[in-house]
Amino acid sequence: MDESDIKIDKEGIWYYRGAHMFRKDILCVFFEHLKQDDCGRYFVELNREICYLDVEDTAFVVTAVYRNQTPCGAEELEILLNDDQKEKLAADTLAVGKDNVLYCRVKNNRFPARFTRKSYYQLAEFIETDGADNKFCVVLNNRKYPIAHASLNP
């Protein structure tokens, strides 16, 4: 496969032929039309044209974690992604990957997202060891969500 003109580094920064892509309006269109094939390769499909991307790790990156309270008083965690969208953290999808990097699934479970160091430390407030087996989990509303050791690619 040919090398792509568009690259996304592990911090979620987009580049076109080495130049930083910073225009939010253009990135918004790309994020809106972003897909992954069965092999986990990312591509943008726009007007029936497909452009594969060179992605260092994941296209989506968790840049911040916020604690919220629902109207019924339950705690939930909301994440901010590098596409400037917020969504509820799917705590049951948390997993540790290569080099102990933390990931979760986003966009209705369609994509993996990598936590930045900052967002990991924000989430760490909710991480505990789970009893005798010494595995880690996130605790929310007295419920434990184990952090798996698995790949999040399709």
TISEBA-732009 format. One line per 2 residues: their letters; for each residue x, y, z of C-alpha. Coordinates in steps of 0.25 Angstrom, whole numbers, plus 5000, padded with zeros to 4 digits. Each point is the difference from the previous one (the first is absolute). Layout:
BEGIN
A	X:Y:Z ~ ...
! end
This chain:
BEGIN
MD	5000:5000:5000 ~ 5005:5014:4997
ES	5004:5009:5011 ~ 4989:5010:5004
DI	5002:5015:4999 ~ 4992:5001:5013
KI	5006:4995:5013 ~ 4995:5001:5014
DK	5010:4999:5011 ~ 4998:4992:5013
EG	4996:5013:5007 ~ 4988:5002:4990
IW	5007:5011:4992 ~ 4997:5000:4985
YY	5010:5003:4989 ~ 4999:5002:4985
RG	5013:4997:4993 ~ 5007:5003:5013
AH	4993:5014:5003 ~ 4991:5000:5012
MF	4985:5001:4997 ~ 4995:5009:5010
RK	4987:5005:4993 ~ 4988:4995:5008
DI	4990:5001:4989 ~ 5008:4991:4991
LC	5004:4990:5011 ~ 4985:5000:5004
VF	4996:4995:4986 ~ 5011:4989:5001
FE	4996:4995:5013 ~ 4985:5000:4996
HL	5004:4991:4988 ~ 5010:4992:5007
KQ	4999:4984:4999 ~ 5008:4988:5003
DD	5001:4988:4991 ~ 5000:4985:5005
CG	5015:5001:5002 ~ 4999:5012:5009
RY	5006:5010:4989 ~ 4994:5014:5001
FV	4994:5007:4988 ~ 4992:5012:4996
EL	4989:4997:4991 ~ 4994:5013:4993
NR	4992:5001:4988 ~ 5003:4986:4996
EI	5015:5002:5001 ~ 5008:4993:5010
CY	5013:5005:5006 ~ 5008:4991:5009
LD	5007:5006:5012 ~ 5013:4997:5006
VE	4996:4999:5015 ~ 5011:4998:5010
DT	4991:4994:5011 ~ 4985:5005:5000
AF	4993:5011:4993 ~ 4993:5004:5013
VV	5007:5004:5012 ~ 4993:5003:5014
TA	5005:5014:5004 ~ 4993:5002:5013
VY	4991:4993:5010 ~ 4989:5006:5008
RN	4991:4995:5011 ~ 4985:5003:4999
QT	4988:4997:5008 ~ 4987:4996:4993
PC	4987:5006:5004 ~ 4997:4987:5008
GA	5013:5002:5008 ~ 5009:4990:4993
EE	5014:5003:4997 ~ 5005:4998:4986
LE	5013:5004:4992 ~ 5000:5008:4988
IL	5012:5000:4990 ~ 5004:5011:4991
LN	5006:4995:4987 ~ 5009:5006:4990
DD	4989:5003:4991 ~ 4995:5010:5011
QK	4988:4991:5002 ~ 4996:4995:5014
EK	4994:4987:5003 ~ 4997:4991:5012
LA	5012:4991:5003 ~ 4996:4985:4997
AD	5008:4995:5012 ~ 4997:4986:4996
TL	5009:5001:4988 ~ 5013:5005:5008
AV	5012:4992:4996 ~ 5015:5001:5002
GK	5008:4999:4987 ~ 5015:5000:4996
DN	5009:5008:5009 ~ 4989:5000:5010
VL	4992:5011:4993 ~ 4985:5001:5003
YC	4989:4999:4990 ~ 4985:4999:4999
RV	4990:4999:4989 ~ 4993:5013:4995
KN	4989:5004:4990 ~ 4990:4989:5003
NR	5011:4990:5002 ~ 5005:5002:4985
FP	5014:5005:5003 ~ 5011:4999:5011
AR	5005:5012:5007 ~ 5014:5002:5006
FT	5001:5007:5014 ~ 5010:5012:5000
RK	5008:5000:5013 ~ 4992:5012:5005
SY	4987:4992:4998 ~ 5005:4988:5006
YQ	5004:5007:5013 ~ 4986:5006:5000
LA	4994:4986:4999 ~ 5010:4994:5010
EF	4992:5007:5011 ~ 4989:4989:4998
IE	5010:4988:4998 ~ 5002:4990:5011
TD	5005:4986:5002 ~ 4990:4989:5000
GA	5002:4992:5012 ~ 5009:4987:5001
DN	5003:4999:4985 ~ 5006:5014:5000
KF	4994:5004:4987 ~ 4996:5014:4997
CV	4986:5005:4998 ~ 4992:5013:5000
VL	4990:5002:5011 ~ 4987:5008:4997
NN	4988:5000:5008 ~ 5005:4988:5008
RK	5002:4992:4987 ~ 5013:4995:4995
YP	5004:5000:4986 ~ 5013:4992:4998
IA	5011:5005:4991 ~ 5003:4989:4990
HA	5013:4997:4993 ~ 4996:4999:4986
SL	5000:5006:4986 ~ 4989:5010:4996
NP	5001:4998:4985 ~ 4989:4994:4993
! end
